[in-house]
Amino acid sequence: MMTSRADYFFAHCLTAPVIMGVVNVTPDSFSDAGQFQTGTGINHAAAVEHALNLACQGAAILDLGGEASSFHRPDIGPVDPQEQLRRVLPVVEEIARRRDDADGIPPSPPGVSSGPGHAALISIDTRSSTVAAAALRAGADIINDISAGTDDPEMLPLAARMECPIILMHRREEHFGQAPPAYDNVCGEVISYLLQRSQSALAAGVKPHRILLDPGLGFGKSAADNWKLLAGIGELAALGFPVVLGASRKRFLAELLPPHLRDPSPDGWLARDILTSQIIVPAAARGVKIHRVHQVPLARQALEVFARMA
């Protein structure tokens, strides 16, 4: 039986930490809203070029999403699956075509770029099994579900049926203008929840080597909670599933910045990108395997520092 691109990657290329590059094909994502919007809709070609550029910069995984997930912000809500597909499916199809047309080789080891994007896996960031199924058929390799399969009961069976990896993330509901939920022990509660969701995935037929866990930084957590999760991230890694960490540009980083860089702006995002790269080294040392970022060159540089100090 032929080994899938994703199974090959997780068996042979995840011996060192890797980078997941963010590609938001949305008009309202929190840090890069509308970067591919035109007067008549979405510039899919620009989104494709951006994604392939991230791969050339060192991203081993490209995470494509058509729905903004920061529901604590005003006017941000669920996006219909058909609209998500209108946004992301042409991008998935073109990246997969150009990757596979190159020469069909499996992904390169971490840190090695073998051409314009054909070494990168494609992740579909969605809570909808309809979107996930269409993206997988179009060439995506991984499902990234911020609801950990709770928003759509068909998601875990889909991952099992299509034999693809799935990222299960922890989140708590957070509403605009309200304080984040309180935790008695944020690390313990996040780990317990993700362990339970991983058991649900296994029960649905997902193989253990295809389950990845994400603590969900910023999703219903206070700044203090996020720092506690980062300090205790090794406990999550100790469960044995690859850990995905998305600290990139999150709100809690702003408290470390001078006032003029705390609000959204190009300089503010760059300042948060630098802080993100500083988080990557200790996180990698604690066992985090996949670092989800907006700014790939800084993340790659951080992982090169980690490699020399490991």
C-alpha positions as CSV (number, residue, x, y, z in Angstrom):
1,M,0.0,0.0,0.0
2,M,1.3,3.4,-0.9
3,T,2.3,5.7,2.0
4,S,0.5,9.0,2.0
5,R,2.5,12.2,1.9
6,A,1.3,13.1,5.4
7,D,2.2,9.7,6.9
8,Y,5.6,9.8,5.3
9,F,6.2,13.3,6.7
10,F,5.1,12.4,10.3
11,A,7.1,9.2,10.2
12,H,10.4,10.6,8.7
13,C,10.5,14.4,8.8
14,L,9.2,15.3,12.3
15,T,12.4,14.3,14.0
16,A,13.0,18.1,14.5
17,P,10.6,21.0,15.0
18,V,8.9,22.4,11.8
19,I,7.0,25.5,10.8
20,M,3.4,25.8,9.8
21,G,2.8,28.9,7.8
22,V,-0.6,30.7,8.1
23,V,-2.6,31.5,5.0
24,N,-5.8,33.3,5.8
25,V,-8.1,33.5,2.8
26,T,-10.5,35.7,4.6
27,P,-11.6,39.4,4.7
28,D,-11.7,39.6,8.5
29,S,-8.8,37.6,10.1
30,F,-7.3,39.5,13.1
31,S,-3.9,40.4,11.8
32,D,-4.0,40.1,8.0
33,A,-7.6,40.9,7.1
34,G,-8.3,41.1,3.5
35,Q,-4.8,40.8,2.1
36,F,-6.2,38.8,-0.8
37,Q,-9.4,40.7,-1.3
38,T,-10.1,42.6,-4.5
39,G,-13.0,44.8,-5.5
40,T,-14.7,41.8,-7.1
41,G,-13.8,39.1,-4.6
42,I,-10.7,37.0,-3.7
43,N,-7.5,37.1,-5.5
44,H,-6.8,33.4,-5.4
45,A,-3.6,33.7,-7.4
46,A,-2.2,36.1,-4.8
47,A,-3.1,33.7,-2.0
48,V,-1.4,30.8,-3.9
49,E,1.8,32.8,-4.4
50,H,1.9,33.9,-0.8
51,A,1.5,30.3,0.3
52,L,4.2,29.0,-2.0
53,N,6.5,31.8,-0.8
54,L,6.0,30.7,2.8
55,A,7.0,27.2,1.7
56,C,10.1,28.5,0.0
57,Q,11.0,30.4,3.2
58,G,10.9,27.2,5.2
59,A,7.3,26.3,6.0
60,A,6.8,22.5,6.0
61,I,3.0,22.9,6.3
62,L,0.7,25.5,4.8
63,D,-2.4,26.1,6.9
64,L,-5.2,27.5,4.8
65,G,-8.4,28.8,6.3
66,G,-11.6,30.5,5.0
67,E,-13.1,31.4,8.4
68,A,-11.9,33.9,10.9
69,S,-11.8,32.2,14.3
70,S,-11.5,35.1,16.7
71,F,-15.2,35.0,17.7
72,H,-14.5,37.3,20.7
73,R,-14.2,40.2,18.2
74,P,-17.3,42.2,17.2
75,D,-19.0,41.2,14.0
76,I,-17.0,37.9,13.7
77,G,-19.2,34.9,13.3
78,P,-19.4,31.5,11.6
79,V,-18.9,31.3,7.8
80,D,-21.1,29.1,5.7
81,P,-19.2,26.0,4.4
82,Q,-19.9,26.9,0.8
83,E,-18.5,30.4,1.3
84,Q,-15.4,28.8,3.0
85,L,-15.0,26.6,-0.1
86,R,-15.4,29.5,-2.5
87,R,-12.5,31.1,-0.6
88,V,-10.1,28.3,-0.1
89,L,-10.7,25.5,-2.6
90,P,-9.1,27.1,-5.6
91,V,-6.1,27.9,-3.5
92,V,-5.8,24.3,-2.3
93,E,-6.2,22.9,-5.8
94,E,-3.5,25.2,-7.3
95,I,-1.0,24.6,-4.5
96,A,-1.5,20.8,-4.8
97,R,-1.3,20.9,-8.6
98,R,2.0,22.9,-8.6
99,R,3.4,20.7,-5.8
100,D,2.5,17.5,-7.5
101,D,3.5,18.6,-11.0
102,A,7.0,19.5,-9.7
103,D,8.1,15.8,-9.5
104,G,6.0,14.2,-6.9
105,I,8.8,13.6,-4.4
106,P,7.9,13.3,-0.7
107,P,8.4,16.2,1.7
108,S,11.9,17.3,2.4
109,P,13.4,17.1,5.8
110,P,12.9,20.1,8.1
111,G,14.7,23.2,7.0
112,V,15.3,22.0,3.4
113,S,13.4,23.7,0.6
114,S,13.3,21.7,-2.6
115,G,11.4,24.1,-4.9
116,P,8.4,26.3,-5.1
117,G,6.2,24.7,-2.5
118,H,6.1,21.1,-3.5
119,A,7.7,19.9,-0.3
120,A,4.9,21.4,1.9
121,L,1.9,19.7,3.3
122,I,-1.4,21.4,3.1
123,S,-3.6,21.8,6.1
124,I,-7.2,22.9,6.0
125,D,-8.3,25.1,8.9
126,T,-12.0,24.5,9.3
127,R,-14.7,23.3,11.8
128,S,-16.8,21.9,8.9
129,S,-16.5,18.3,7.7
130,T,-18.0,19.5,4.3
131,V,-15.1,21.9,3.8
132,A,-12.5,19.4,5.1
133,A,-13.7,16.6,2.8
134,A,-13.6,18.8,-0.3
135,A,-10.2,20.2,0.6
136,L,-8.8,16.7,1.2
137,R,-10.1,15.5,-2.2
138,A,-8.5,18.6,-3.8
139,G,-5.1,17.8,-2.3
140,A,-5.0,18.9,1.3
141,D,-3.2,16.5,3.7
142,I,-4.3,17.6,7.3
143,I,-7.4,18.8,9.0
144,N,-6.9,21.6,11.6
145,D,-10.1,21.8,13.7
146,I,-10.2,24.4,16.4
147,S,-13.3,22.7,17.8
148,A,-11.5,19.4,18.2
149,G,-14.3,17.7,16.3
150,T,-17.1,19.0,18.6
151,D,-18.7,21.5,16.2
152,D,-19.3,18.9,13.5
153,P,-19.9,15.3,14.6
154,E,-18.8,14.0,11.2
155,M,-15.3,15.5,11.5
156,L,-13.6,12.7,13.4
157,P,-15.2,9.9,11.3
158,L,-14.1,11.8,8.2
159,A,-10.5,11.9,9.4
160,A,-10.6,8.2,10.1
161,R,-12.2,7.4,6.8
162,M,-9.9,9.5,4.7
163,E,-6.9,8.4,6.8
164,C,-5.6,11.9,7.4
165,P,-4.0,13.6,10.4
166,I,-6.2,15.9,12.4
167,I,-5.2,18.7,14.8
168,L,-7.4,18.8,17.9
169,M,-7.4,22.2,19.7
170,H,-8.6,23.3,23.1
171,R,-10.9,26.4,23.3
172,R,-13.4,27.9,25.6
173,E,-16.2,30.2,24.5
174,E,-15.3,33.9,24.8
175,H,-17.6,36.8,24.1
176,F,-16.9,40.4,23.0
177,G,-16.6,42.7,25.9
178,Q,-16.4,40.0,28.5
179,A,-13.5,38.6,30.5
180,P,-12.1,35.2,29.4
181,P,-13.3,32.2,31.3
182,A,-11.6,31.3,34.6
183,Y,-9.6,28.1,35.2
184,D,-8.7,26.5,38.5
185,N,-5.7,24.8,36.8
186,V,-5.4,25.9,33.1
187,C,-2.6,23.4,32.2
188,G,-4.4,20.5,33.9
189,E,-7.8,21.3,32.3
190,V,-6.4,21.8,28.8
191,I,-4.4,18.5,29.0
192,S,-7.5,16.7,30.4
193,Y,-9.7,18.0,27.6
194,L,-7.2,17.2,24.8
195,L,-6.7,13.7,26.2
196,Q,-10.4,13.2,26.2
197,R,-10.7,14.5,22.6
198,S,-7.8,12.3,21.5
199,Q,-9.7,9.3,23.0
200,S,-12.8,10.3,21.0
201,A,-10.7,10.5,17.8
202,L,-9.3,7.0,18.5
203,A,-12.8,5.7,19.1
204,A,-13.8,7.1,15.8
205,G,-11.1,5.2,14.1
206,V,-8.3,7.8,13.8
207,K,-4.9,6.1,14.1
208,P,-2.7,7.4,17.0
209,H,0.1,8.6,14.7
210,R,-2.5,10.9,12.9
211,I,-3.5,12.8,16.1
212,L,-2.0,16.2,16.9
213,L,-2.8,18.4,19.8
214,D,-3.0,22.2,20.1
215,P,-3.4,24.0,23.5
216,G,-5.3,26.8,21.8
217,L,-3.4,29.9,23.0
218,G,-5.7,32.9,23.0
219,F,-8.9,30.9,22.6
220,G,-10.8,31.7,25.8
221,K,-7.7,32.3,27.9
222,S,-6.4,35.3,29.8
223,A,-2.8,36.5,29.2
224,A,-1.8,34.8,32.5
225,D,-3.4,31.6,31.3
226,N,-1.4,31.7,28.0
227,W,1.9,32.1,29.8
228,K,1.1,29.3,32.2
229,L,0.3,27.1,29.2
230,L,3.6,28.0,27.6
231,A,5.5,27.2,30.8
232,G,3.8,23.9,31.1
233,I,3.7,22.9,27.4
234,G,6.1,20.0,28.1
235,E,3.3,18.3,30.0
236,L,1.2,18.3,26.9
237,A,4.1,17.0,24.8
238,A,4.6,14.2,27.2
239,L,1.3,12.7,26.2
240,G,3.1,11.5,23.1
241,F,1.1,13.2,20.4
242,P,2.8,15.9,18.3
243,V,2.0,19.4,19.7
244,V,1.1,22.3,17.5
245,L,1.6,25.8,19.0
246,G,0.1,28.9,17.7
247,A,1.4,31.9,19.7
248,S,1.9,34.0,16.5
249,R,0.6,37.6,16.9
250,K,-1.8,36.7,19.8
251,R,-3.2,39.4,22.0
252,F,-1.3,38.3,25.1
253,L,2.0,39.2,23.5
254,A,1.1,42.9,23.3
255,E,1.5,43.3,27.1
256,L,5.3,43.0,26.6
257,L,5.4,45.8,24.0
258,P,5.6,49.6,24.5
259,P,2.2,51.3,24.2
260,H,2.8,52.6,20.6
261,L,3.2,49.0,19.4
262,R,0.3,47.3,21.1
263,D,-2.4,48.2,18.7
264,P,-2.8,46.6,15.3
265,S,-0.3,48.1,12.8
266,P,2.5,46.8,10.5
267,D,5.1,47.7,13.2
268,G,2.9,46.2,15.9
269,W,2.6,42.9,14.0
270,L,6.3,42.8,13.4
271,A,7.0,43.3,17.1
272,R,4.7,40.4,17.9
273,D,6.4,38.3,15.3
274,I,9.7,38.9,17.0
275,L,8.2,37.9,20.3
276,T,6.8,34.8,18.7
277,S,10.2,33.8,17.4
278,Q,11.6,34.2,20.9
279,I,8.9,31.8,22.3
280,I,9.7,29.2,19.7
281,V,13.2,28.2,21.1
282,P,12.0,27.4,24.7
283,A,8.8,25.8,23.3
284,A,10.9,23.5,21.0
285,A,13.1,22.6,23.9
286,R,9.9,21.5,25.8
287,G,8.9,19.2,22.9
288,V,6.7,21.3,20.6
289,K,7.0,19.9,17.1
290,I,4.9,22.3,14.9
291,H,5.1,26.0,15.2
292,R,2.2,27.9,13.5
293,V,3.3,31.4,12.5
294,H,2.6,34.3,10.2
295,Q,6.3,35.3,9.7
296,V,8.2,32.2,8.5
297,P,11.8,33.6,8.2
298,L,11.9,34.7,11.8
299,A,10.6,31.3,12.9
300,R,13.1,29.5,10.8
301,Q,15.9,31.5,12.3
302,A,14.6,30.6,15.8
303,L,14.6,26.9,14.9
304,E,18.1,27.2,13.5
305,V,19.2,28.7,16.9
306,F,17.4,25.8,18.7
307,A,19.1,23.2,16.5
308,R,22.5,24.6,17.4
309,M,21.8,24.6,21.1
310,A,20.0,21.3,21.3
